[in-house]
Amino acid sequence: MAVCYSVSAIAIISTFLTIFSLSLFLNSNTKIFNEVSSLGKNECDIYKGSWVFDHSYPLYNSSTCPFIGDTRDCQKNGRLDNEYLKYRWQPYGCNLPRFNGTELLLKYKGKRIMFVGDSLGQNQWYSLACMLHVSQPQAKYIVDRNGRHYSFTIPEYNIWLLNLGNPLIVDIATNKGLRVLNIDSISSGNVWKQMDVLIFDTWHWWNRTGTRQTWNIIQEGNRTYKDMDRLELYKKAINTWARWADSNLNSTKTRVFFQGVSPDHKECKGKTRPLQSIGSLYPGEMELENALKTMSNSFVRLINITRLSQYRADGHQSVYSYNHMDCLHWCLPGVPDTWNLFLYHLLIS
């Protein structure tokens, strides 16, 4: 269902469908001390720091973002505590700029920003849509869904915030009734190449087994496998994407980011504050970093959210979601807003 304010939904959606058919489709003056490498090679690593209590948070209220939906609005779903909303990420030795949505809208006027990946990428997409909406609450907007494609549009700025559900990034095809995971193939990239900004993510679907697994067999070149070590499979997929990006993405046209692994937690019920200690690094995160280092083009930036998000077991939807325990997805407002602060910093740098 589309939401529209004083604008012809037909005209806007028509433009959206035309684009799709062609390919099948901030208020603080705080300054960053220096440009920060995605892997933390410069003086200030924005991904190293701590969560601090900030009474000015959250960045928006769920009641002022009408399209969050019940599944992500933990307060609406009965969560009584609100401290989890008030933690801000503070890097050591520098400061993140406060989000200025008007600045981002002006800088990326006429642009298309697309999230590609799983439901964690969609979690971040909803967050950024809310952050942009509350920065210009009087601006006309449209939210629309067409299958796995979601769009948030502000016609005044001709900016498109898109989300394309593609949890594995690489191809899955049907052959003789079997779902075949083509681990060395990407055929859906034509729409990606039309974007001005791309943010990719993938991880959690690789660990699915049984009826939740989305493939029956694995195809690699001329070889077929019934199954494979999941970390090895993920590694192959990430390197397939890296080779594809090297060959197909133009750094003069498209800014490209890969979102680090969003961590889940074994226990999140009743958590109201950030954890004091966390476990080891996610193996998937290390494989992702290694794959990005192999690329001949260095324009792909890692948004390294894994480690800092591991502290936030309190930020999950928990029992305030689909009537089951969810220690994977995040409440909004919440942790994905911080991921978008990193994205915002990188986009305006």
SULURWO-V255807 format. One record per residue. N is the residue number from 0. RES is the residue in one small letter. SS is DSSP state (H for helix, E for strand, L for the rest). OMEGA is omega in degrees with one decimal (999 if undefined). Layout:
N,RES,SS,OMEGA / N,RES,SS,OMEGA
//
This chain:
0,m,L,-179.7 / 1,a,L,174.0 / 2,v,L,-173.9 / 3,c,L,177.3 / 4,y,L,173.0 / 5,s,L,179.3 / 6,v,L,179.9 / 7,s,L,178.9 / 8,a,H,-178.6 / 9,i,H,-177.8 / 10,a,H,-177.5 / 11,i,H,-179.2 / 12,i,H,177.1 / 13,s,H,177.1 / 14,t,H,179.8 / 15,f,H,-178.1 / 16,l,H,177.0 / 17,t,H,178.8 / 18,i,H,-177.6 / 19,f,H,-176.5 / 20,s,H,179.7 / 21,l,H,-177.9 / 22,s,H,-172.3 / 23,l,L,999 / 24,f,L,999 / 25,l,L,999 / 26,n,L,-176.7 / 27,s,L,174.9 / 28,n,L,179.5 / 29,t,L,-179.5 / 30,k,L,170.5 / 31,i,L,-176.4 / 32,f,L,179.4 / 33,n,L,176.3 / 34,e,L,-172.2 / 35,v,L,176.2 / 36,s,L,-179.6 / 37,s,L,179.5 / 38,l,L,172.8 / 39,g,L,-176.6 / 40,k,L,179.3 / 41,n,L,-174.4 / 42,e,L,-176.3 / 43,c,L,176.7 / 44,d,L,-176.3 / 45,i,L,-178.7 / 46,y,L,175.2 / 47,k,L,-177.3 / 48,g,E,-179.8 / 49,s,E,176.3 / 50,w,E,-178.7 / 51,v,E,179.9 / 52,f,E,-177.0 / 53,d,L,-176.4 / 54,h,L,-179.8 / 55,s,L,179.1 / 56,y,L,6.7 / 57,p,L,-178.1 / 58,l,L,176.6 / 59,y,L,177.8 / 60,n,L,-176.9 / 61,s,H,-179.9 / 62,s,H,179.0 / 63,t,H,176.4 / 64,c,L,-168.4 / 65,p,L,-176.7 / 66,f,L,176.4 / 67,i,L,-178.0 / 68,g,L,-174.9 / 69,d,L,-173.2 / 70,t,L,-178.1 / 71,r,L,-177.8 / 72,d,L,-175.1 / 73,c,L,178.4 / 74,q,L,178.5 / 75,k,L,-178.3 / 76,n,L,170.5 / 77,g,L,178.0 / 78,r,L,-173.5 / 79,l,L,179.2 / 80,d,L,-179.7 / 81,n,L,179.0 / 82,e,H,-178.7 / 83,y,H,-180.0 / 84,l,H,-166.2 / 85,k,H,177.6 / 86,y,E,-180.0 / 87,r,E,177.9 / 88,w,E,-179.7 / 89,q,E,176.5 / 90,p,E,174.9 / 91,y,L,171.8 / 92,g,L,177.2 / 93,c,L,-179.0 / 94,n,L,170.2 / 95,l,L,176.4 / 96,p,L,173.4 / 97,r,L,-174.4 / 98,f,L,175.8 / 99,n,L,-175.2 / 100,g,H,179.5 / 101,t,H,178.0 / 102,e,H,-179.8 / 103,l,H,178.5 / 104,l,H,-179.9 / 105,l,H,-177.5 / 106,k,H,-176.9 / 107,y,L,175.7 / 108,k,L,-179.3 / 109,g,L,-175.7 / 110,k,L,177.0 / 111,r,E,-178.6 / 112,i,E,-175.8 / 113,m,E,169.1 / 114,f,E,-179.9 / 115,v,E,178.6 / 116,g,E,-173.7 / 117,d,L,-174.6 / 118,s,H,174.7 / 119,l,H,172.8 / 120,g,H,176.9 / 121,q,H,174.7 / 122,n,H,179.6 / 123,q,H,178.0 / 124,w,H,177.1 / 125,y,H,179.8 / 126,s,H,-178.2 / 127,l,H,176.6 / 128,a,H,178.2 / 129,c,H,-178.8 / 130,m,H,177.5 / 131,l,H,-178.4 / 132,h,H,-176.8 / 133,v,H,176.3 / 134,s,H,178.1 / 135,q,L,-171.7 / 136,p,L,-179.6 / 137,q,L,-178.0 / 138,a,L,177.1 / 139,k,L,-179.5 / 140,y,L,175.3 / 141,i,E,171.5 / 142,v,E,-176.1 / 143,d,E,177.5 / 144,r,E,176.1 / 145,n,E,-176.4 / 146,g,L,179.7 / 147,r,L,-177.5 / 148,h,E,175.9 / 149,y,E,176.9 / 150,s,E,171.4 / 151,f,E,-172.8 / 152,t,E,170.5 / 153,i,E,-173.1 / 154,p,L,-178.0 / 155,e,L,-179.3 / 156,y,L,-177.9 / 157,n,L,179.0 / 158,i,E,-179.1 / 159,w,E,174.0 / 160,l,E,-170.8 / 161,l,E,174.0 / 162,n,E,179.4 / 163,l,E,178.6 / 164,g,E,178.8 / 165,n,L,-166.4 / 166,p,L,-176.5 / 167,l,L,-179.9 / 168,i,L,178.8 / 169,v,L,-169.8 / 170,d,E,164.8 / 171,i,E,-179.8 / 172,a,E,177.9 / 173,t,E,-179.2 / 174,n,E,179.8 / 175,k,L,176.5 / 176,g,L,-180.0 / 177,l,E,174.5 / 178,r,E,-173.4 / 179,v,E,175.6 / 180,l,E,179.3 / 181,n,E,-168.8 / 182,i,L,-179.2 / 183,d,L,-175.5 / 184,s,L,171.8 / 185,i,L,-178.2 / 186,s,L,-175.3 / 187,s,L,-172.8 / 188,g,L,-177.2 / 189,n,L,179.0 / 190,v,L,178.9 / 191,w,H,-175.6 / 192,k,H,179.1 / 193,q,H,-174.6 / 194,m,L,175.5 / 195,d,L,176.2 / 196,v,E,177.0 / 197,l,E,174.8 / 198,i,E,-177.2 / 199,f,E,168.5 / 200,d,L,173.9 / 201,t,L,173.5 / 202,w,L,-163.9 / 203,h,H,178.3 / 204,w,H,-179.6 / 205,w,H,-178.4 / 206,n,H,179.9 / 207,r,L,178.6 / 208,t,L,176.6 / 209,g,H,-176.9 / 210,t,H,-179.7 / 211,r,H,178.1 / 212,q,L,-172.5 / 213,t,L,177.1 / 214,w,L,176.3 / 215,n,L,178.8 / 216,i,E,-178.6 / 217,i,E,178.2 / 218,q,E,175.1 / 219,e,E,-174.5 / 220,g,L,178.6 / 221,n,L,-176.7 / 222,r,E,178.4 / 223,t,E,-179.5 / 224,y,E,174.0 / 225,k,L,178.6 / 226,d,L,-177.0 / 227,m,L,173.8 / 228,d,L,-170.1 / 229,r,H,177.9 / 230,l,H,176.7 / 231,e,H,178.8 / 232,l,H,177.9 / 233,y,H,178.8 / 234,k,H,179.6 / 235,k,H,-179.0 / 236,a,H,-179.5 / 237,i,H,178.9 / 238,n,H,171.8 / 239,t,H,178.5 / 240,w,H,-178.8 / 241,a,H,178.0 / 242,r,H,178.8 / 243,w,H,-178.9 / 244,a,H,177.6 / 245,d,H,-173.0 / 246,s,H,-168.4 / 247,n,H,-176.1 / 248,l,L,-176.0 / 249,n,L,-175.6 / 250,s,L,178.4 / 251,t,L,179.9 / 252,k,L,-168.9 / 253,t,L,171.7 / 254,r,E,-170.4 / 255,v,E,178.4 / 256,f,E,172.0 / 257,f,E,-179.2 / 258,q,E,175.0 / 259,g,L,-177.3 / 260,v,L,173.9 / 261,s,L,-173.6 / 262,p,L,167.8 / 263,d,L,-179.8 / 264,h,L,179.4 / 265,k,L,179.4 / 266,e,L,175.8 / 267,c,L,-179.5 / 268,k,L,176.9 / 269,g,L,178.4 / 270,k,L,-177.4 / 271,t,L,-179.6 / 272,r,L,176.4 / 273,p,L,177.4 / 274,l,L,177.7 / 275,q,L,179.5 / 276,s,L,-178.1 / 277,i,L,-178.6 / 278,g,L,-175.6 / 279,s,L,178.4 / 280,l,L,173.4 / 281,y,L,176.5 / 282,p,H,179.8 / 283,g,H,179.5 / 284,e,H,179.6 / 285,m,H,178.1 / 286,e,H,177.7 / 287,l,H,179.6 / 288,e,H,-179.8 / 289,n,H,179.8 / 290,a,H,-180.0 / 291,l,H,179.5 / 292,k,H,-179.7 / 293,t,L,-173.6 / 294,m,L,178.7 / 295,s,L,174.6 / 296,n,L,-175.0 / 297,s,L,-175.0 / 298,f,L,177.3 / 299,v,E,-177.9 / 300,r,E,175.0 / 301,l,E,170.8 / 302,i,E,-164.4 / 303,n,L,-172.3 / 304,i,L,-169.0 / 305,t,H,-172.3 / 306,r,H,-177.1 / 307,l,H,179.4 / 308,s,H,177.6 / 309,q,H,178.4 / 310,y,L,-166.9 / 311,r,L,173.4 / 312,a,H,-179.9 / 313,d,H,-173.6 / 314,g,H,-177.4 / 315,h,E,179.8 / 316,q,E,175.3 / 317,s,E,-179.2 / 318,v,L,-175.1 / 319,y,L,-175.3 / 320,s,L,-173.7 / 321,y,L,-177.1 / 322,n,L,170.4 / 323,h,L,-177.9 / 324,m,L,-179.4 / 325,d,E,177.7 / 326,c,E,178.6 / 327,l,E,-178.7 / 328,h,E,-170.3 / 329,w,E,172.6 / 330,c,L,171.2 / 331,l,L,-4.2 / 332,p,L,180.0 / 333,g,L,-172.0 / 334,v,H,179.1 / 335,p,H,175.4 / 336,d,H,177.7 / 337,t,H,175.4 / 338,w,H,-179.5 / 339,n,H,171.7 / 340,l,H,175.9 / 341,f,H,179.4 / 342,l,H,179.4 / 343,y,H,178.7 / 344,h,H,-178.6 / 345,l,H,-178.7 / 346,l,H,-177.2 / 347,i,H,-178.7 / 348,s,L,999
//
